[in-house]
Amino acid sequence: MGRITVNLSVTLDGVMQAPGRPDEDPRDGFAFGGWALPYADPEVGKRMSEGSDRIGALLFGRRTYLDFFGAWPGRTDGNPFTPVLNNSQKYVVSSTLREPLPWQNSTLLPGDAAASVPRLKREMDRDLLVLGSGVLVRSLLRQHLVDDLVLQIHPLVLGAGRRLFDEGAPPTGLRLVNSVTTSTGVVIATYQPSGPAPAPGAA
């Protein structure tokens, strides 16, 4: 059985919307697209490449998959992630997309993630990496399917935008297993779910 690792950029107030480009995700009038760019640091790339030999495939929600497809396959700037993204097996959870999917090495997981992802996880002998895909990540967390949650926590408060943990998220305990701070103040923290959050007043 494989593990599921989620990798996300977030602000101090939990916003994960559109970290990479001004036009990445303008939903709800979000005006801060590209907020992570000023904090770029070689340490981030180094940390992201660690353990890449254990990654067997990428797992996406529909919106992030289509955004990545629009931004990455045709790049000619020598970015080292371009061939990785193009050549990796990609699984896409969606109830609206239909096969064949437009990006090479892509397989559709139709319907609800709660049904399709556990089966895929059982069949994998290597790990699945989730990039972005907020709706999917929240679903995986509710189903206790995430093994490692890697957050690139940026020293920034936006006060608006779609957040990783929204209203109604179930109380969940997390155990910090690793952390490093980059030269630009980004804390790369790796957490593992540790069960329900402790009850108030519990020793």
C-alpha positions as MATLAB code, in Angstrom:
seq = 'MGRITVNLSVTLDGVMQAPGRPDEDPRDGFAFGGWALPYADPEVGKRMSEGSDRIGALLFGRRTYLDFFGAWPGRTDGNPFTPVLNNSQKYVVSSTLREPLPWQNSTLLPGDAAASVPRLKREMDRDLLVLGSGVLVRSLLRQHLVDDLVLQIHPLVLGAGRRLFDEGAPPTGLRLVNSVTTSTGVVIATYQPSGPAPAPGAA';
ca = [
       0.000    0.000    0.000;
       1.235    3.470   -0.871;
       1.154    6.622    1.220;
      -0.515    9.891    0.317;
       1.553   13.055    0.747;
      -0.094   16.453    0.343;
       2.109   19.440   -0.512;
       0.612   22.909   -0.233;
       1.632   26.555    0.012;
      -0.365   28.494    2.589;
      -0.281   31.880    4.267;
      -0.239   32.348    8.035;
      -4.014   32.759    7.940;
      -4.411   29.540    5.965;
      -5.067   30.914    2.467;
      -4.016   28.498   -0.272;
      -5.674   30.177   -3.255;
      -3.485   31.095   -6.255;
       0.024   31.106   -4.776;
       1.823   30.783   -8.098;
       0.433   33.289  -10.629;
      -1.652   36.469  -10.693;
      -4.201   34.782  -12.996;
      -4.110   31.372  -11.346;
      -7.457   31.487   -9.537;
      -9.415   34.763   -9.446;
     -12.597   33.218   -8.002;
     -14.557   35.398   -5.579;
     -12.602   38.423   -6.797;
      -9.331   37.209   -5.278;
      -6.762   39.913   -6.040;
      -3.580   38.477   -4.512;
      -2.655   35.796   -7.045;
       1.058   34.998   -7.094;
       1.545   35.824   -3.405;
       4.171   33.079   -2.942;
       6.515   34.336   -5.673;
       8.469   36.874   -3.542;
       9.362   34.059   -1.130;
      10.966   31.727   -3.667;
      14.065   30.038   -2.264;
      16.346   27.192   -3.449;
      15.606   25.386   -0.176;
      12.018   24.894   -1.300;
      13.071   23.106   -4.480;
      15.540   21.008   -2.545;
      12.931   19.937   -0.022;
      10.394   19.202   -2.726;
      12.836   16.902   -4.530;
      13.650   14.931   -1.381;
      11.897   11.587   -1.416;
      10.958   11.932   -5.079;
      12.153    8.382   -5.658;
       9.255    7.188   -3.506;
       6.625    9.055   -5.550;
       4.804    6.691   -7.860;
       2.173    9.090   -9.203;
       0.549   12.491   -8.822;
      -3.027   12.905   -7.617;
      -5.065   15.949   -8.646;
      -8.494   17.447   -8.326;
     -10.103   18.684  -11.539;
      -9.351   22.391  -11.224;
      -5.679   22.028  -10.285;
      -5.141   19.409  -12.989;
      -6.528   21.697  -15.710;
      -4.534   24.644  -14.358;
      -1.298   22.643  -14.391;
      -2.090   21.361  -17.888;
      -2.514   24.926  -19.087;
       0.760   26.070  -17.523;
       3.321   23.236  -17.724;
       3.377   20.936  -20.779;
       4.511   23.560  -23.280;
       7.167   25.229  -21.131;
      10.600   25.625  -22.742;
      12.367   27.547  -19.961;
      14.333   24.551  -18.725;
      12.386   24.266  -15.470;
      13.381   20.873  -13.981;
       9.810   20.180  -12.874;
       8.464   20.263  -16.449;
       9.688   16.782  -17.492;
       8.769   15.405  -14.073;
       5.198   16.620  -14.383;
       4.899   15.544  -17.999;
       6.323   12.064  -17.496;
       4.736   11.190  -14.165;
       1.572    9.149  -13.992;
      -1.285   11.471  -13.077;
      -4.602   10.473  -11.505;
      -7.453   12.975  -11.594;
     -10.512   12.824   -9.328;
     -13.486   14.382  -11.094;
     -17.203   13.838  -11.606;
     -17.317   16.086  -14.689;
     -14.204   15.328  -16.782;
     -14.321   12.568  -19.380;
     -11.573   10.435  -20.887;
      -9.355   10.776  -22.777;
      -7.764   13.417  -20.577;
      -5.655   16.027  -22.407;
      -2.307   15.590  -20.623;
      -0.082   12.600  -21.294;
       0.001    9.828  -18.679;
      -3.329   10.900  -17.154;
      -6.009    8.572  -15.793;
      -9.466    9.639  -14.673;
     -10.837    8.551  -11.290;
     -14.531    9.287  -11.839;
     -16.923   10.164   -9.051;
     -16.233   10.620   -5.371;
     -12.707   10.584   -3.967;
     -13.959    8.697   -0.909;
     -14.597    5.685   -3.129;
     -11.855    5.839   -5.768;
      -8.797    7.017   -3.807;
      -8.754    4.296   -1.111;
      -8.794    1.660   -3.839;
      -5.963    3.379   -5.704;
      -3.962    3.731   -2.481;
      -4.295    0.012   -1.771;
      -3.114   -0.865   -5.282;
      -0.057    1.440   -5.219;
       3.311    0.131   -4.056;
       4.767    3.651   -4.114;
       3.503    6.993   -2.833;
       0.931    9.396   -4.230;
       1.705   13.130   -4.175;
      -1.102   15.701   -4.115;
      -0.292   19.234   -5.307;
      -2.805   22.016   -4.676;
      -6.330   20.580   -5.128;
      -7.958   22.123   -2.055;
     -11.364   20.464   -2.457;
      -9.743   17.068   -2.927;
      -7.378   17.568    0.020;
     -10.223   18.466    2.366;
     -12.078   15.328    1.242;
      -8.993   13.154    1.805;
      -8.465   14.629    5.273;
     -12.082   13.944    6.244;
     -11.632   10.328    5.136;
      -8.324    9.988    7.046;
      -6.464    9.172    3.820;
      -3.584   11.677    4.169;
      -0.372   10.252    5.623;
       1.869   13.333    5.367;
       0.792   16.967    5.144;
       3.663   19.194    3.974;
       2.854   22.878    4.374;
       5.003   25.694    3.048;
       3.841   28.319    5.525;
       4.554   31.808    4.210;
       5.067   34.799    6.564;
       2.101   36.620    5.088;
      -1.488   37.412    6.095;
      -3.962   38.123    3.308;
      -7.272   38.261    5.166;
      -9.165   36.920    2.153;
      -9.114   33.892   -0.100;
      -9.932   30.204   -0.058;
      -8.395   28.451    2.904;
      -7.103   24.967    3.480;
      -9.318   24.424    6.524;
     -12.703   26.001    6.027;
     -15.777   26.183    8.242;
     -16.973   22.734    9.259;
     -13.594   20.999    9.060;
     -13.534   18.150   11.597;
     -11.278   18.668   14.642;
      -8.059   16.801   13.879;
      -4.801   16.443   15.757;
      -1.542   16.806   13.839;
       1.957   15.747   14.881;
       4.928   17.791   13.635;
       7.585   15.406   12.320;
       9.936   17.801   10.519;
      10.418   21.508    9.896;
      12.902   23.815    8.221;
      12.893   27.581    7.673;
      14.076   29.068    4.385;
      16.065   32.262    3.943;
      12.847   34.115    3.076;
      11.052   33.025    6.238;
       8.938   30.218    4.784;
       8.480   27.388    7.264;
       8.305   24.018    5.523;
       6.512   21.881    8.093;
       5.622   18.211    7.734;
       2.724   16.949    9.796;
       1.133   13.548   10.241;
      -2.458   13.140   11.434;
      -2.541   11.892   15.012;
      -6.249   11.286   15.451;
      -9.081   13.474   16.784;
      -8.106   16.740   18.398;
      -7.823   16.548   22.206;
     -10.981   17.536   24.030;
     -10.870   20.922   25.813;
      -9.420   20.526   29.283;
      -7.953   17.110   28.560;
      -4.640   16.433   30.269;
];
